[in-house]
Amino acid sequence: MNSTTRSAPASSPAYLAVLRSPVGLGVATSLLLVAVIITDILSIASGGYLYDLLRSLPDSAAALGVVSDAENRQVYYDLVGRLQSLLYLFTGIVYVCWLYRLRDNAEVFAPGAHRRGRSWTGWCWLIPVVNLWFPRRITLDIWNASRPAEPRVPSRPGHGLINLWWGFWLAEGLFALGGGVAYEAAKSIGQTNASIGLLILSDVFDIVCAVLAVRLVRTLTHMQHIKLLAGLTVRDGKTEVQGGV
């Protein structure tokens, strides 16, 4: 009786993809996401501190300039915001590098099974409208390609984590954009406080999103690491396991 075997090819000629360990980039991405969570907490604390003071001031633009404590708190809040932006940028670069590594491996695991080419792994985050669903679609395809080969493995994961992470990512982006525009355009204490409220809410969403992202990074990295270690090949009609790829 002939038995059906599965193998992971060493490379994909169409894309020149090669298998490489995602563990190092996964660890770096997770650590940076934890740093993002810390800056979000600092932003919530400094924003709440400023918000609490502004509530006791008259609703006029001049109040911010005449109350030194309010000005100092706003300077600190703006400083934390700039630190957030810098860390977001650096984390985003490392995250995309990690995701591209996984996409490269996924092309080897399941050649031709992806809806988007590898170049979209990076560009999709920068193109308006496209960035609302392409990253999720690419991540889902990577997830599917990285799942255990055996269809009845109990630990075989689903897509719930990705969908939850992406939902919070979109919500955070919406509130951050609205709050940022309102904060820059604020002409009074009331408008400033309203914008700070939106930004604090976006920070809360971002914390949840970052926690889910850490889970996603750890899970996908582990899935591909296990698959890399398995290194399934077919020799003489039998499936053998190599001790590292």
C-alpha positions as CSV (number, residue, x, y, z in Angstrom):
1,M,0.0,0.0,0.0
2,N,1.4,3.4,-1.0
3,S,1.4,6.0,1.8
4,T,1.1,9.7,1.2
5,T,4.0,11.7,2.5
6,R,4.6,15.4,2.8
7,S,7.8,17.3,2.4
8,A,9.0,20.9,2.8
9,P,11.1,21.8,-0.3
10,A,14.4,23.5,0.4
11,S,13.6,26.5,-1.8
12,S,11.0,28.0,-4.1
13,P,12.5,28.6,-7.5
14,A,9.8,31.2,-8.4
15,Y,10.7,33.4,-5.4
16,L,14.2,32.1,-4.5
17,A,12.8,31.7,-1.0
18,V,15.0,29.9,1.6
19,L,14.3,28.6,5.1
20,R,15.8,30.7,7.9
21,S,15.1,30.7,11.6
22,P,12.6,33.4,12.7
23,V,13.5,33.0,16.4
24,G,16.0,35.9,16.7
25,L,13.7,38.4,15.0
26,G,10.8,37.1,17.0
27,V,12.5,37.7,20.3
28,A,13.5,41.2,19.2
29,T,10.0,42.0,18.0
30,S,8.4,40.8,21.2
31,L,10.8,42.9,23.4
32,L,10.1,46.0,21.3
33,L,6.4,45.4,21.7
34,V,6.8,45.2,25.4
35,A,8.6,48.6,25.2
36,V,5.7,50.0,23.3
37,I,3.4,48.9,26.1
38,I,5.5,50.7,28.6
39,T,5.5,53.9,26.6
40,D,1.7,53.6,26.2
41,I,1.4,53.4,30.0
42,L,3.6,56.5,30.3
43,S,1.4,58.3,27.8
44,I,-1.8,57.4,29.6
45,A,-0.3,58.5,32.9
46,S,1.0,61.8,31.5
47,G,-2.1,62.5,29.5
48,G,-4.3,61.8,32.5
49,Y,-2.1,64.1,34.6
50,L,-2.6,66.9,32.1
51,Y,-6.3,66.2,31.6
52,D,-6.9,66.4,35.4
53,L,-5.3,69.8,35.6
54,L,-7.0,71.2,32.5
55,R,-10.5,70.3,33.9
56,S,-10.0,72.9,36.7
57,L,-8.9,75.7,34.3
58,P,-11.2,78.1,32.4
59,D,-12.0,77.1,28.9
60,S,-9.8,79.6,27.1
61,A,-6.7,79.3,25.0
62,A,-4.8,81.8,27.2
63,A,-5.0,79.5,30.2
64,L,-2.4,77.1,28.9
65,G,0.1,79.9,28.5
66,V,-0.5,81.6,31.9
67,V,-0.5,78.4,34.1
68,S,3.1,77.2,34.3
69,D,2.1,73.8,35.7
70,A,-0.2,73.2,32.8
71,E,2.5,74.1,30.3
72,N,5.0,71.9,32.0
73,R,2.6,68.9,31.9
74,Q,1.9,69.5,28.3
75,V,5.6,69.6,27.5
76,Y,6.0,66.3,29.3
77,Y,3.0,64.8,27.5
78,D,4.3,65.9,24.1
79,L,7.8,64.5,24.9
80,V,6.3,61.1,25.7
81,G,4.3,61.3,22.5
82,R,7.5,61.9,20.5
83,L,9.1,58.9,22.3
84,Q,6.1,56.8,21.3
85,S,6.3,57.8,17.7
86,L,10.1,57.0,17.5
87,L,9.5,53.6,19.2
88,Y,6.6,52.8,17.0
89,L,8.7,53.5,13.9
90,F,11.6,51.3,15.1
91,T,9.2,48.5,16.2
92,G,7.4,48.6,12.9
93,I,10.6,48.2,11.0
94,V,11.7,45.2,13.0
95,Y,8.1,43.7,12.9
96,V,8.0,43.9,9.1
97,C,11.5,42.3,9.0
98,W,10.2,39.5,11.2
99,L,7.0,39.1,9.1
100,Y,9.0,39.0,5.9
101,R,11.2,36.3,7.3
102,L,8.0,34.3,8.1
103,R,6.6,35.0,4.7
104,D,9.8,33.8,3.1
105,N,9.6,30.5,5.1
106,A,5.9,30.2,4.3
107,E,6.7,30.3,0.6
108,V,8.9,27.2,1.1
109,F,6.3,25.5,3.3
110,A,3.4,26.1,0.9
111,P,4.7,27.4,-2.5
112,G,2.1,29.1,-4.6
113,A,-0.5,29.0,-1.9
114,H,-0.4,32.7,-1.0
115,R,-2.7,35.4,-2.3
116,R,-0.1,38.2,-2.3
117,G,3.5,38.2,-3.4
118,R,6.3,38.6,-0.9
119,S,7.0,42.2,-1.8
120,W,3.5,43.1,-0.4
121,T,4.7,42.0,3.1
122,G,6.3,45.4,3.5
123,W,4.6,47.7,1.0
124,C,1.1,46.8,2.2
125,W,1.5,48.7,5.4
126,L,2.3,52.0,3.7
127,I,-0.4,52.2,1.0
128,P,-3.6,53.8,2.1
129,V,-6.8,51.7,2.0
130,V,-4.7,48.6,1.1
131,N,-3.2,48.7,4.6
132,L,-6.7,48.2,6.0
133,W,-6.8,44.5,5.0
134,F,-3.7,43.3,3.1
135,P,-1.5,42.8,6.3
136,R,-4.2,40.7,7.9
137,R,-4.6,38.6,4.7
138,I,-0.8,38.1,4.4
139,T,-0.6,37.1,8.1
140,L,-3.5,34.6,7.6
141,D,-1.7,33.0,4.7
142,I,1.5,32.7,6.7
143,W,-0.4,31.2,9.5
144,N,-2.0,28.6,7.3
145,A,1.3,27.7,5.7
146,S,3.0,27.4,9.1
147,R,0.4,25.0,10.7
148,P,1.4,21.5,11.7
149,A,1.4,19.1,8.8
150,E,-0.9,16.6,10.5
151,P,-4.5,17.6,10.2
152,R,-5.6,16.1,13.5
153,V,-3.0,17.7,15.8
154,P,-4.9,19.0,18.9
155,S,-2.8,22.2,19.2
156,R,-3.6,23.3,15.6
157,P,-4.5,26.9,16.0
158,G,-7.2,29.0,14.3
159,H,-7.5,32.5,13.1
160,G,-9.2,34.1,16.1
161,L,-6.0,35.6,17.5
162,I,-5.2,37.3,14.1
163,N,-8.7,38.7,13.8
164,L,-8.7,40.0,17.4
165,W,-5.3,41.6,17.0
166,W,-6.3,43.2,13.7
167,G,-9.5,44.6,15.1
168,F,-7.7,46.4,17.9
169,W,-5.1,47.6,15.5
170,L,-7.7,49.3,13.3
171,A,-9.5,50.7,16.4
172,E,-6.2,52.1,17.8
173,G,-5.3,53.7,14.5
174,L,-8.7,55.3,14.1
175,F,-8.7,56.9,17.6
176,A,-5.0,57.9,17.3
177,L,-5.6,59.6,14.0
178,G,-8.7,61.5,15.2
179,G,-7.1,62.4,18.6
180,G,-3.9,63.6,17.0
181,V,-5.7,65.8,14.5
182,A,-7.9,67.2,17.2
183,Y,-5.0,67.8,19.6
184,E,-3.1,69.8,17.0
185,A,-6.1,71.9,16.0
186,A,-7.4,72.5,19.6
187,K,-8.1,76.2,20.3
188,S,-9.4,75.9,23.9
189,I,-9.0,73.9,27.1
190,G,-12.2,72.0,26.3
191,Q,-11.0,71.0,22.9
192,T,-7.6,70.0,24.2
193,N,-9.1,67.8,26.9
194,A,-11.4,66.1,24.4
195,S,-8.5,65.3,22.1
196,I,-6.4,64.0,25.1
197,G,-9.4,61.7,25.9
198,L,-9.3,60.3,22.4
199,L,-5.5,59.8,22.6
200,I,-5.7,58.1,26.0
201,L,-8.4,55.7,24.5
202,S,-6.1,55.0,21.6
203,D,-3.3,54.2,24.0
204,V,-5.6,51.7,25.8
205,F,-6.4,50.0,22.5
206,D,-2.7,50.0,21.6
207,I,-1.8,48.2,24.8
208,V,-4.4,45.5,24.1
209,C,-3.2,45.3,20.5
210,A,0.5,45.0,21.6
211,V,-0.3,42.3,24.0
212,L,-2.1,40.3,21.3
213,A,0.8,41.1,18.9
214,V,3.3,39.6,21.4
215,R,1.1,36.5,21.6
216,L,0.9,36.4,17.8
217,V,4.7,36.8,17.3
218,R,5.4,34.1,19.8
219,T,2.9,31.7,18.4
220,L,3.9,32.1,14.7
221,T,7.6,32.0,15.6
222,H,7.1,28.8,17.5
223,M,5.0,27.2,14.8
224,Q,7.7,27.9,12.1
225,H,10.5,26.9,14.5
226,I,8.9,23.5,15.1
227,K,8.3,23.0,11.4
228,L,11.9,24.0,10.6
229,L,13.3,21.5,13.2
230,A,11.1,18.8,11.8
231,G,12.7,19.3,8.3
232,L,10.5,16.7,6.7
233,T,12.1,15.0,3.6
234,V,11.3,12.0,1.6
235,R,13.9,9.4,1.1
236,D,13.3,6.0,-0.5
237,G,9.6,6.4,-0.1
238,K,9.8,7.0,3.7
239,T,9.5,10.1,5.7
240,E,12.5,11.0,7.8
241,V,13.1,13.7,10.3
242,Q,16.3,15.7,10.1
243,G,17.7,17.2,13.3
244,G,17.8,20.8,12.2
245,V,17.4,23.0,9.1
